[in-house]
Amino acid sequence: MADLRLAGVAKRFGAVQAVQDLSLDVASGEFIVLLGPSGAGKTTTLRLIAGLETPDTGEVHIGGHDVTGLAPALRDVAFVFQQYSLYPHLSVYDNLAFPLRSPRRPTPEDEVRRKVTEVAQMLRIADKLQSPATRLSGGQMQRVAIGRALVRSPALYLMDEPLSSLDAKLRNDLRLELKRIQQDLGATLVYVTHDQIEALTMATRIGVLEQGRLVQVGTPQQIYEDPVSSYVAARLGSPRINLVPRGLVAGLAGPGRAVTVGVRAEHLRLHRDSADASHRAARVKRIERLSDQHLVHVGLDDSDQELITAAPADESFAPGDVVRVELLRPLWFDAEGRRIAA
């Protein structure tokens, strides 16, 4: 496997600046996830790495070599797309073997057989090798698409939301499977998604993209606990972080320049009675009952603001209950959404 370095990469399509001055270092064997909503520049970044797009400015280095001017076939990368893109007239075996039979990388048939069998066992589709690709379930098709990349042992794997079209259970199963495979192979993998659960559960590090700019890079814990902006804070966390205008929690001490306070659901505490002036009066509106906790939605008195708090399952609340809300470990943001130290 190889490391990856992007140095000041930018790409524009007409009036749209898809990627802006993006610099990123990915270590060999690292699983990095680029996270952001549609239009953030995730797929364009992958295509720039693969050579499917040419940067307007900047450089792409793979394994210590400048590959900015190289054709995609010469970069030794494997790309897994969002759609399966299997060859429908071929069996699972022949789909997996296809990259190994390329004229650029001719491989002896006994070696092809060994690699295909090994990858099929790793992905738990060994019993489907002789099946036509058209007779597979969605999850099996995606395993074949991933396997077609794995058989090659390239310098770098690129994956563009490969699990987004699967149902929830399959996504969960394949997330665990993909992370296990990456660790077993020691593969360098760049994975893009809009799904925060995929980012949190799979990544060594997460890079958060906003309108083509890489705004923060760090471990999942760093991104979650120490976001640089309200935008980054809102990208991770389920339920979504509560963002409240400063004026609604006037009794809470904080930086003078702060106009917004953010607080995670697990850092909101509900009290039935409290004399503390910083504890805002509220009323329970509805409750989502989960296995180990309840998500309690409360409306602040004299406002339309609604907050979500994660309460232990043994705490009993009902719609209409009058409570007071305590904000623990608040995060402060200025008028532009930038984080301010408390």
Phi and psi in degrees as a GROMACS rama.xvg file:
@    title "Ramachandran Plot"
@    xaxis  label "Phi"
@    yaxis  label "Psi"
@TYPE xy
-136.537  161.392  ALA-2
-86.6249  169.185  ASP-3
-133.907  138.549  LEU-4
-136.637  124.985  ARG-5
-106.755  126.515  LEU-6
-121.542  102.207  ALA-7
59.4677  38.1255  GLY-8
-76.2508  135.825  VAL-9
-140.416  148.263  ALA-10
-149.592  129.982  LYS-11
-119.992  140.127  ARG-12
-118.824  99.1768  PHE-13
62.6242  -121.176  GLY-14
-85.827  -5.95497  ALA-15
-98.443  121.383  VAL-16
-88.0863  96.367  GLN-17
-73.2127  -39.214  ALA-18
-134.767  133.72  VAL-19
-122.963  115.456  GLN-20
41.1753  55.3515  ASP-21
-92.0886  121.507  LEU-22
-123.314  132.942  SER-23
-156.344  136.487  LEU-24
-114.56  125.894  ASP-25
-118.268  122.038  VAL-26
-75.4771  155.142  ALA-27
-59.9087  131.51  SER-28
84.4912  5.87641  GLY-29
-90.2732  145.74  GLU-30
-108.216  101.594  PHE-31
-110.621  136.003  ILE-32
-112.336  128.321  VAL-33
-95.8089  118.898  LEU-34
-115.134  136.35  LEU-35
174.171  165.109  GLY-36
-75.503  175.787  PRO-37
-58.0573  134.094  SER-38
89.9191  2.77579  GLY-39
-79.1649  -14.8844  ALA-40
105.71  12.4193  GLY-41
-64.3281  -54.7447  LYS-42
-66.1899  -39.1564  THR-43
-60.1478  -39.9811  THR-44
-60.8709  -44.6385  THR-45
-61.8137  -42.8856  LEU-46
-66.3604  -32.1176  ARG-47
-67.6988  -39.3783  LEU-48
-65.4005  -42.7145  ILE-49
-74.2113  -18.5361  ALA-50
91.5496  7.36704  GLY-51
-76.8622  -17.8357  LEU-52
-129.813  150.327  GLU-53
-103.983  127.574  THR-54
-67.1397  145.169  PRO-55
-69.6909  -39.5002  ASP-56
-142.607  162.512  THR-57
96.4471  175.765  GLY-58
-134.033  151.282  GLU-59
-118.904  124.258  VAL-60
-120.102  130.016  HIS-61
-125.238  125.176  ILE-62
60.8265  32.0374  GLY-63
82.8034  1.74929  GLY-64
-112.029  137.953  HIS-65
-75.1572  113.328  ASP-66
-111.38  13.1189  VAL-67
-53.3178  -38.2504  THR-68
-95.8302  2.05389  GLY-69
-83.2684  148.817  LEU-70
-68.6864  155.626  ALA-71
-53.4161  -40.6328  PRO-72
-65.3541  -19.4604  ALA-73
-97.2582  2.28201  LEU-74
-93.4764  -10.4179  ARG-75
56.9846  51.1248  ASP-76
-122.353  152.948  VAL-77
-117.016  132.383  ALA-78
-116.21  123.841  PHE-79
-106.643  118.87  VAL-80
-90.0061  168.375  PHE-81
-63.3214  -39.5007  GLN-82
-89.2585  151.622  GLN-83
-63.7304  -41.6734  TYR-84
53.8453  44.6766  SER-85
-85.621  160.329  LEU-86
-85.8708  108.121  TYR-87
-65.8683  -24.8984  PRO-88
-85.3278  -2.99505  HIS-89
-106.745  155.943  LEU-90
-73.9563  170.391  SER-91
-58.8984  -43.078  VAL-92
-58.1136  -48.0075  TYR-93
-70.7735  -30.9383  ASP-94
-62.9983  -44.297  ASN-95
-68.2865  -34.937  LEU-96
-79.4586  -16.9087  ALA-97
-52.4293  -47.6397  PHE-98
-63.5408  -27.3193  PRO-99
-79.8831  -13.1718  LEU-100
-101.372  8.78949  ARG-101
-63.9951  140.797  SER-102
-57.8187  -25.7767  PRO-103
-75.8142  -26.7959  ARG-104
-132.773  61.8935  ARG-105
-62.8537  132.237  PRO-106
-127.768  134.659  THR-107
-57.0089  144.978  PRO-108
-61.2737  -34.0685  GLU-109
-66.7346  -33.155  ASP-110
-72.6688  -37.709  GLU-111
-58.6538  -46.5058  VAL-112
-61.6201  -42.5264  ARG-113
-63.6865  -46.8399  ARG-114
-67.999  -43.3773  LYS-115
-62.204  -44.3007  VAL-116
-63.506  -41.9224  THR-117
-63.0541  -45.5523  GLU-118
-69.4523  -39.3282  VAL-119
-62.0898  -39.5163  ALA-120
-67.3546  -39.6571  GLN-121
-61.1856  -38.3949  MET-122
-92.2346  0.58672  LEU-123
60.0422  45.8577  ARG-124
-129.102  21.3619  ILE-125
-60.1275  -29.7911  ALA-126
-78.8495  -3.09401  ASP-127
-108.443  5.39228  LYS-128
-58.4554  -33.6481  LEU-129
-93.9011  0.61236  GLN-130
-78.2704  146.296  SER-131
-65.1432  145.226  PRO-132
-60.7012  -25.9768  ALA-133
-76.3583  -8.80885  THR-134
-107.009  26.4246  ARG-135
-105.631  154.862  LEU-136
-74.322  169.482  SER-137
-59.1229  -42.313  GLY-138
-64.8744  -38.9601  GLY-139
-68.0784  -39.3854  GLN-140
-60.8342  -41.3741  MET-141
-68.4639  -34.5243  GLN-142
-63.1337  -38.8766  ARG-143
-65.6825  -42.5518  VAL-144
-61.1505  -42.1932  ALA-145
-67.7174  -40.5972  ILE-146
-63.4332  -33.2117  GLY-147
-64.1047  -28.5115  ARG-148
-79.7673  -38.6877  ALA-149
-68.1256  -29.9658  LEU-150
-64.2207  -21.5217  VAL-151
-82.861  -23.5374  ARG-152
51.8963  58.1293  SER-153
-77.9772  178.029  PRO-154
-71.0383  -28.9716  ALA-155
-151.832  136.476  LEU-156
-104.441  135.467  TYR-157
-122.057  129.083  LEU-158
-131.453  124.034  MET-159
-107.116  91.5227  ASP-160
43.8508  54.1375  GLU-161
-70.2137  -13.6708  PRO-162
-106.571  0.31504  LEU-163
-67.5628  -24.1329  SER-164
-93.2026  4.9528  SER-165
-94.9808  160.552  LEU-166
-74.9421  169.312  ASP-167
-59.0583  -43.3431  ALA-168
-66.9373  -42.951  LYS-169
-64.0638  -40.2668  LEU-170
-59.2122  -44.7312  ARG-171
-63.1959  -44.2415  ASN-172
-62.4709  -45.369  ASP-173
-74.3186  -27.885  LEU-174
-58.4973  -49.6663  ARG-175
-63.4769  -41.0382  LEU-176
-63.9022  -44.7312  GLU-177
-66.9835  -40.0589  LEU-178
-64.9578  -40.8166  LYS-179
-62.7758  -44.2045  ARG-180
-64.0509  -43.9616  ILE-181
-59.9201  -41.5636  GLN-182
-68.2151  -40.9889  GLN-183
-63.7021  -38.7099  ASP-184
-85.1956  -17.6643  LEU-185
65.2873  33.3125  GLY-186
-78.571  147.325  ALA-187
-88.9099  121.307  THR-188
-136.319  127.284  LEU-189
-111.069  120.531  VAL-190
-126.309  129.982  TYR-191
-112.861  143.815  VAL-192
-160.887  159.778  THR-193
-102.796  -2.05052  HIS-194
-91.5731  111.891  ASP-195
-65.0993  -29.4903  GLN-196
-65.1339  -42.2379  ILE-197
-60.3462  -43.5184  GLU-198
-63.3171  -46.7055  ALA-199
-67.2618  -37.7674  LEU-200
-87.8913  -19.8073  THR-201
-110.247  -30.502  MET-202
-79.2773  143.39  ALA-203
-73.6508  -45.742  THR-204
-137.582  155.822  ARG-205
-117.633  135.701  ILE-206
-111.891  121.59  GLY-207
-95.2875  125.082  VAL-208
-104.871  138.397  LEU-209
-136.387  113.521  GLU-210
48.0651  47.4808  GLN-211
83.8143  -2.48988  GLY-212
-106.468  139.048  ARG-213
-85.941  106.361  LEU-214
-94.3202  -22.4584  VAL-215
-161.637  141.433  GLN-216
-130.108  133.87  VAL-217
-178.64  178.448  GLY-218
-66.8947  160.22  THR-219
-53.4585  -40.1527  PRO-220
-65.357  -42.3186  GLN-221
-62.9519  -44.8099  GLN-222
-63.9352  -39.9016  ILE-223
-71.5281  -44.9182  TYR-224
-87.5852  -24.8492  GLU-225
-134.662  59.2704  ASP-226
-69.4148  148.216  PRO-227
-85.1437  -11.5002  VAL-228
-156.685  166.31  SER-229
-66.2455  -29.9478  SER-230
-62.0652  -48.3032  TYR-231
-64.9709  -41.7142  VAL-232
-58.7219  -36.211  ALA-233
-78.2323  -15.075  ALA-234
-75.2566  -28.7114  ARG-235
-119.861  144.748  LEU-236
117.136  130.872  GLY-237
-135.608  115.022  SER-238
-69.9262  167.795  PRO-239
-58.7198  146.663  ARG-240
-57.5884  142.87  ILE-241
-80.3207  124.463  ASN-242
-116.263  118.141  LEU-243
-124.292  135.067  VAL-244
-57.7406  139.158  PRO-245
-54.1004  -36.577  ARG-246
-63.8007  -20.7291  GLY-247
-81.8894  -11.0474  LEU-248
-129.497  50.403  VAL-249
-59.0799  -27.2931  ALA-250
-79.2847  -2.01232  GLY-251
-94.3405  123.313  LEU-252
-69.4872  135.779  ALA-253
-167.374  177.577  GLY-254
-59.2811  144.858  PRO-255
-65.3781  -31.4896  GLY-256
-81.6373  -7.87335  ARG-257
-70.9655  133.677  ALA-258
-114.934  -14.9709  VAL-259
-134.131  140.434  THR-260
-117.001  134.241  VAL-261
-113.011  140.082  GLY-262
-147.155  131.425  VAL-263
-70.6373  155.056  ARG-264
-58.1216  -36.4398  ALA-265
-75.4694  -8.39888  GLU-266
-106.521  14.7638  HIS-267
-106.26  130.674  LEU-268
-120.323  134.818  ARG-269
-101.424  133.457  LEU-270
-119.393  138.837  HIS-271
-74.8842  -34.022  ARG-272
-139.606  137.693  ASP-273
-161.482  136.18  SER-274
-96.1831  -1.93508  ALA-275
-71.2836  124.706  ASP-276
-65.9842  -22.6182  ALA-277
-80.5409  -8.46442  SER-278
-88.6342  111.675  HIS-279
-77.4228  135.227  ARG-280
-69.5258  139.82  ALA-281
-154.281  172.81  ALA-282
-136.002  135.203  ARG-283
-67.4356  129.875  VAL-284
-103.131  -45.6166  LYS-285
-160.097  166.474  ARG-286
-135.389  133.619  ILE-287
-104.441  117.395  GLU-288
-93.8859  113.074  ARG-289
-105.866  176.903  LEU-290
-64.4405  -46.2283  SER-291
-110.57  -2.52529  ASP-292
-159.215  167.943  GLN-293
-116.17  137.653  HIS-294
-94.761  112.048  LEU-295
-102.374  119.977  VAL-296
-93.2337  123.422  HIS-297
-124.348  145.818  VAL-298
-105.033  127.51  GLY-299
-69.4516  138.161  LEU-300
-60.0967  145.388  ASP-301
61.2929  28.0041  ASP-302
-157.395  168.869  SER-303
-95.1646  4.41811  ASP-304
-72.3759  130.665  GLN-305
-116.468  136.724  GLU-306
-118.794  155.065  LEU-307
-119.823  129.666  ILE-308
-124.088  145.217  THR-309
-95.8051  108.235  ALA-310
-104.236  142.799  ALA-311
-56.6334  148.883  PRO-312
-63.079  -22.166  ALA-313
-84.4193  -4.51761  ASP-314
-90.5438  126.546  GLU-315
-103.517  118.797  SER-316
-128.52  156.454  PHE-317
-138.48  151.567  ALA-318
-54.1788  134.252  PRO-319
98.8463  -15.1198  GLY-320
-61.2677  138.07  ASP-321
-90.2737  127.981  VAL-322
-137.833  170.99  VAL-323
-122.998  140.008  ARG-324
-105.906  126.927  VAL-325
-106.904  129.678  GLU-326
-98.6934  115.993  LEU-327
-103.894  143.576  LEU-328
49.7359  53.061  ARG-329
-68.5915  152.108  PRO-330
-110.991  138.185  LEU-331
-112.171  139.16  TRP-332
-133.813  145.476  PHE-333
-85.1324  -172.185  ASP-334
-64.4582  -25.5225  ALA-335
-91.3605  2.76406  GLU-336
87.4866  4.27594  GLY-337
-75.7611  143.882  ARG-338
-69.2991  138.925  ARG-339
-119.415  131.619  ILE-340
-66.1712  139.525  ALA-341
